[in-house]
Amino acid sequence: MALPLWIFPPNWGSSVKETLEWLTDVLQSPSGAEQRRALRLAPRRSFSFEVLVHRAQRTRFDLWAHVLGAQPFALPIWADAQYLGGPVAAENSAIAASTAGYEFAAGGMAVLASEDWSISELVMVDQVSAGGLTLAAPALHAWPVGSRLLPARKALLQSLPEPVRMTDELARASVSFELLEPCAWPAELPATLYRGKPVLETRPDESNDLTLGYERLTQRLDNQVGIPRITDTSGYGFVLQQHAWALWGRDEHTAFRSLLYGLRGRQAAIWVPTHAADLVATGQVQGQTLQVQPCGYADLVTTGKARMGRQDVRIELATGEALHRRITAAAAGAALET
């Protein structure tokens, strides 16, 4: 039996939020050593957005939620919409379309729809090629150039919508969906390696301020009578660093999703540069020696545990090339640090 199709597009005046949820079992010892394992083969996936329905669509939305609100349905993947470059005749099983970076999958679903979504059709995909789709059954309707084509996934409302009636003909509602099928995607980590681990070279989007936090593994013994005793069990400092992305275009979205699937939640480890001017090269650079402006590194980072998280550096040259090196020793001079 064919699934009912969700035909109420999001209000693009507000954002469409997609959430990917992995589940990682992190076993951490008091020394700071960790063992991580992924507990899900694929992430759980959900969408949330606002719909704005008017006149007949408002009535249809009301009836849809009342009758089908607790049933699985086919949810179009709105961010993967494209326009048909050529017509699709009725009883035709082939659709010419772009598929690279889109969620079309053999055995999956796709949606053909008019510009205003007054007419739509759910089709089953048999094969996916670089140039288009082959359907499991021919399309029932003829679709002209400019019609919409989207992949679709089986989904369920996480909670029933609560529409806000703005007028007797207009309503808005916030809706959230949970996908009911695994969503495979090619995993890919950054190609640049340093000490056997990938390096995240993409600079963060700094249109908003980025945060930086610090953590230590401490145990507090307090009998409520004497002075509390604090024990730093690992001796290491752990850094929590925010990294933001601003993505534009299909290629950037595809690469970012592949990165997330490569990380598998919190399982995989990568190097993340601070992308801040932590050390400023000044003076001579000879062989394995680098002189920098005084910043207190030689005074504070003196032992192996203090160096953890502060001994590996990324050196960005004026040519655009980047070098990744480890600091083995530091000394404070009269005017510079070496």
C-alpha positions as CSV (number, residue, x, y, z in Angstrom):
1,M,0.0,0.0,0.0
2,A,1.4,3.4,-1.0
3,L,2.2,5.8,1.7
4,P,0.2,9.1,1.9
5,L,2.3,12.0,0.8
6,W,3.0,15.1,2.9
7,I,2.2,18.0,0.5
8,F,2.6,21.1,2.8
9,P,5.9,22.8,1.9
10,P,7.8,24.7,4.6
11,N,7.5,28.4,5.1
12,W,10.9,29.5,3.8
13,G,10.6,32.7,5.7
14,S,11.9,30.7,8.7
15,S,14.5,27.9,8.8
16,V,14.2,24.2,8.1
17,K,16.1,22.3,10.8
18,E,17.5,18.9,10.1
19,T,19.0,16.9,13.0
20,L,21.3,13.9,12.8
21,E,21.6,11.9,16.0
22,W,24.4,9.3,16.5
23,L,24.8,7.3,19.7
24,T,28.3,6.9,21.1
25,D,29.4,4.9,24.1
26,V,32.3,6.8,25.7
27,L,34.2,4.9,28.3
28,Q,36.5,7.4,30.1
29,S,39.0,6.6,32.8
30,P,40.2,9.0,35.6
31,S,43.5,9.3,33.7
32,G,41.6,10.8,30.7
33,A,42.1,7.9,28.4
34,E,39.0,7.1,26.4
35,Q,37.4,4.2,24.5
36,R,34.6,5.1,22.1
37,R,32.2,2.9,20.1
38,A,29.3,3.8,17.9
39,L,26.0,2.1,18.9
40,R,24.0,2.9,15.7
41,L,24.7,1.8,12.2
42,A,23.1,5.0,10.9
43,P,22.0,8.2,12.6
44,R,18.5,8.9,13.6
45,R,17.2,11.8,11.5
46,S,14.5,14.4,12.1
47,F,13.2,17.6,10.5
48,S,11.3,20.5,11.9
49,F,9.9,23.6,10.2
50,E,6.9,25.9,10.1
51,V,4.1,25.6,7.5
52,L,1.8,28.4,6.4
53,V,-1.5,27.2,5.0
54,H,-4.1,29.3,3.3
55,R,-7.8,28.7,2.3
56,A,-8.3,25.2,0.9
57,Q,-4.8,24.2,2.0
58,R,-5.7,25.2,5.6
59,T,-8.7,22.9,5.5
60,R,-6.7,20.1,3.9
61,F,-4.0,20.5,6.6
62,D,-6.7,20.2,9.3
63,L,-8.2,17.1,7.8
64,W,-4.8,15.6,7.1
65,A,-3.7,16.0,10.7
66,H,-7.0,14.7,12.0
67,V,-7.2,11.6,9.9
68,L,-3.5,10.7,9.1
69,G,-1.6,12.4,12.0
70,A,-0.5,9.1,13.6
71,Q,0.3,7.2,10.4
72,P,3.6,6.9,8.5
73,F,3.8,9.0,5.4
74,A,6.3,10.0,2.6
75,L,8.1,13.2,3.5
76,P,9.8,15.1,0.7
77,I,13.4,16.1,1.4
78,W,12.9,19.8,0.7
79,A,16.6,20.8,0.6
80,D,17.1,18.4,-2.3
81,A,14.4,19.9,-4.6
82,Q,15.3,20.5,-8.2
83,Y,13.4,21.6,-11.3
84,L,12.9,19.2,-14.3
85,G,15.1,20.3,-17.2
86,G,13.0,18.2,-19.6
87,P,9.4,17.0,-19.7
88,V,8.3,13.7,-18.4
89,A,5.6,12.1,-20.4
90,A,2.8,10.0,-18.8
91,E,3.6,6.3,-18.8
92,N,7.3,7.2,-18.9
93,S,9.7,5.4,-16.5
94,A,12.8,7.5,-17.1
95,I,13.5,11.0,-15.5
96,A,16.5,13.0,-16.5
97,A,17.8,14.7,-13.4
98,S,20.9,15.5,-11.3
99,T,21.6,12.8,-8.7
100,A,25.1,13.6,-7.4
101,G,24.8,14.9,-3.9
102,Y,21.0,14.2,-3.8
103,E,19.3,11.6,-1.6
104,F,17.8,9.5,-4.4
105,A,18.3,5.8,-3.7
106,A,17.4,2.6,-5.5
107,G,14.3,1.2,-3.9
108,G,13.5,4.6,-2.4
109,M,10.8,7.2,-3.2
110,A,10.7,10.4,-5.1
111,V,8.1,13.1,-5.6
112,L,7.0,15.0,-8.7
113,A,5.0,18.1,-8.1
114,S,3.8,21.3,-9.7
115,E,5.2,24.6,-8.6
116,D,2.3,25.4,-6.2
117,W,2.0,21.7,-5.1
118,S,-1.6,21.6,-6.3
119,I,-0.7,18.4,-8.2
120,S,1.8,15.9,-6.9
121,E,2.8,12.2,-7.5
122,L,4.8,9.8,-5.4
123,V,6.9,7.4,-7.5
124,M,9.2,4.5,-6.6
125,V,12.8,4.6,-7.8
126,D,14.2,1.4,-9.3
127,Q,17.7,2.6,-10.3
128,V,19.8,5.7,-9.9
129,S,22.4,6.8,-12.5
130,A,24.5,9.9,-12.9
131,G,22.0,11.3,-15.5
132,G,18.7,10.5,-13.8
133,L,16.3,8.0,-12.4
134,T,14.6,4.9,-13.6
135,L,11.2,4.3,-12.0
136,A,9.8,1.0,-10.8
137,A,6.5,1.9,-12.4
138,P,5.7,4.6,-15.0
139,A,4.6,8.0,-14.0
140,L,0.8,8.4,-14.0
141,H,0.9,12.1,-15.1
142,A,2.7,14.2,-17.6
143,W,5.1,16.6,-16.0
144,P,6.3,19.7,-17.9
145,V,9.6,21.4,-17.7
146,G,10.0,23.3,-14.4
147,S,8.1,20.8,-12.4
148,R,9.6,19.9,-9.0
149,L,11.5,16.7,-8.3
150,L,12.4,15.7,-4.8
151,P,13.6,12.5,-3.0
152,A,11.2,11.3,-0.2
153,R,11.6,9.3,3.0
154,K,9.3,7.4,5.2
155,A,8.5,9.6,8.3
156,L,6.2,10.1,11.2
157,L,5.1,13.2,13.1
158,Q,6.9,13.4,16.4
159,S,3.9,15.2,17.9
160,L,0.6,16.3,16.5
161,P,0.7,19.9,15.2
162,E,-1.1,22.7,17.0
163,P,-2.1,25.3,14.3
164,V,-2.4,28.9,15.2
165,R,-5.3,30.5,13.3
166,M,-4.2,33.9,12.1
167,T,-7.4,34.6,10.2
168,D,-10.4,32.5,9.2
169,E,-8.5,31.5,6.1
170,L,-4.9,31.5,7.2
171,A,-3.0,29.4,9.8
172,R,0.5,28.5,10.7
173,A,1.9,25.5,12.5
174,S,5.2,24.1,13.7
175,V,5.7,20.5,12.7
176,S,8.5,18.0,13.5
177,F,9.1,14.6,11.9
178,E,11.2,11.6,12.7
179,L,12.4,9.4,9.7
180,L,11.5,5.8,10.0
181,E,14.2,4.4,7.7
182,P,18.0,4.3,7.8
183,C,19.6,7.0,5.7
184,A,22.9,5.8,4.2
185,W,25.4,8.4,3.0
186,P,29.1,8.1,1.9
187,A,31.4,8.8,4.8
188,E,34.5,10.8,4.1
189,L,37.1,12.4,6.5
190,P,39.5,15.2,5.6
191,A,42.4,14.0,3.3
192,T,45.1,15.8,5.2
193,L,46.7,13.6,7.9
194,Y,48.9,14.5,10.8
195,R,50.3,11.8,13.1
196,G,47.8,9.3,11.5
197,K,44.7,11.4,12.1
198,P,42.7,13.7,9.7
199,V,43.0,17.4,10.1
200,L,39.9,19.6,9.9
201,E,41.3,22.4,7.7
202,T,38.0,24.2,7.0
203,R,38.0,27.6,8.7
204,P,35.0,28.3,11.0
205,D,32.3,30.8,10.1
206,E,33.0,33.7,12.5
207,S,29.9,35.8,11.6
208,N,29.0,35.0,15.3
209,D,31.4,34.9,18.2
210,L,32.8,31.4,18.8
211,T,33.2,30.0,22.3
212,L,36.1,28.2,24.0
213,G,35.9,26.2,27.2
214,Y,38.2,24.3,29.5
215,E,37.6,21.1,31.5
216,R,39.6,19.1,34.0
217,L,38.9,15.7,35.6
218,T,38.8,16.6,39.2
219,Q,37.5,14.7,42.3
220,R,36.3,16.7,45.3
221,L,36.5,15.2,48.8
222,D,34.5,17.3,51.3
223,N,33.5,16.1,54.8
224,Q,31.8,19.4,55.4
225,V,34.1,20.1,58.4
226,G,37.6,20.7,57.1
227,I,39.0,22.2,54.0
228,P,37.9,20.3,50.8
229,R,40.5,18.3,49.0
230,I,40.6,18.6,45.2
231,T,42.4,15.9,43.2
232,D,43.2,16.4,39.5
233,T,43.1,12.8,38.4
234,S,44.5,13.2,34.9
235,G,46.7,16.2,35.2
236,Y,45.5,17.2,31.7
237,G,43.5,20.2,30.5
238,F,40.7,19.4,28.0
239,V,39.5,22.1,25.6
240,L,36.0,22.5,24.3
241,Q,36.1,24.5,21.1
242,Q,33.1,25.6,19.0
243,H,33.3,25.4,15.2
244,A,30.6,26.8,13.0
245,W,29.9,26.3,9.3
246,A,28.2,28.5,6.7
247,L,27.5,26.2,3.7
248,W,26.7,27.3,0.2
249,G,25.9,25.1,-2.8
250,R,25.4,21.4,-3.3
251,D,29.1,20.5,-3.2
252,E,29.6,22.1,0.3
253,H,26.5,20.5,1.7
254,T,27.5,17.1,0.3
255,A,31.1,17.4,1.8
256,F,29.7,18.5,5.2
257,R,27.3,15.6,5.4
258,S,30.0,13.1,4.4
259,L,32.2,14.6,7.2
260,L,29.4,14.0,9.8
261,Y,29.0,10.5,8.6
262,G,32.7,10.0,8.8
263,L,32.9,11.2,12.4
264,R,30.0,8.8,13.4
265,G,28.9,11.1,16.1
266,R,31.7,11.2,18.8
267,Q,33.5,8.1,17.7
268,A,36.2,9.2,15.2
269,A,39.0,11.5,16.3
270,I,40.4,14.4,14.2
271,W,42.8,17.3,14.7
272,V,41.0,20.7,15.0
273,P,43.2,23.8,14.7
274,T,42.2,26.8,16.8
275,H,42.3,29.0,13.7
276,A,43.4,31.8,16.0
277,A,46.7,33.9,16.1
278,D,48.0,31.9,19.1
279,L,51.7,32.2,18.1
280,V,53.0,35.0,15.9
281,A,56.3,34.1,14.1
282,T,58.9,36.9,14.5
283,G,62.6,36.8,13.9
284,Q,64.5,33.9,12.4
285,V,63.1,30.6,11.2
286,Q,66.0,28.2,10.8
287,G,65.7,24.4,10.5
288,Q,63.6,23.2,13.4
289,T,63.8,26.4,15.4
290,L,61.0,29.0,15.3
291,Q,61.0,32.4,17.1
292,V,57.7,33.9,18.2
293,Q,56.4,36.9,20.1
294,P,56.5,36.5,23.9
295,C,53.2,34.9,25.1
296,G,54.2,32.9,28.1
297,Y,54.4,29.5,26.4
298,A,58.0,28.7,27.6
299,D,57.1,29.6,31.2
300,L,53.8,27.8,31.5
301,V,54.0,24.8,29.1
302,T,57.0,23.1,30.8
303,T,56.0,19.5,31.4
304,G,54.6,16.7,29.3
305,K,51.1,16.9,30.8
306,A,51.0,20.7,30.4
307,R,51.9,20.3,26.8
308,M,49.0,18.0,26.1
309,G,46.8,19.9,23.7
310,R,49.3,22.7,23.4
311,Q,52.3,21.0,21.8
312,D,51.0,20.5,18.2
313,V,50.8,23.6,16.0
314,R,49.5,24.5,12.6
315,I,51.7,26.9,10.7
316,E,50.0,28.8,7.9
317,L,52.3,30.4,5.4
318,A,51.6,33.5,3.3
319,T,51.5,31.2,0.2
320,G,48.5,29.4,1.6
321,E,50.4,26.3,2.5
322,A,50.0,24.8,6.0
323,L,52.5,22.9,8.0
324,H,51.7,20.7,11.1
325,R,54.5,20.2,13.6
326,R,55.1,19.2,17.2
327,I,56.9,21.5,19.7
328,T,59.5,19.5,21.6
329,A,61.1,22.3,23.6
330,A,60.6,26.0,24.3
331,A,62.8,28.7,25.8
332,A,62.2,32.2,26.8
333,G,64.6,34.9,25.6
334,A,65.0,38.6,26.4
335,A,62.8,39.7,23.5
336,L,61.5,36.5,21.8
337,E,60.5,32.9,22.7
338,T,62.1,30.1,20.8
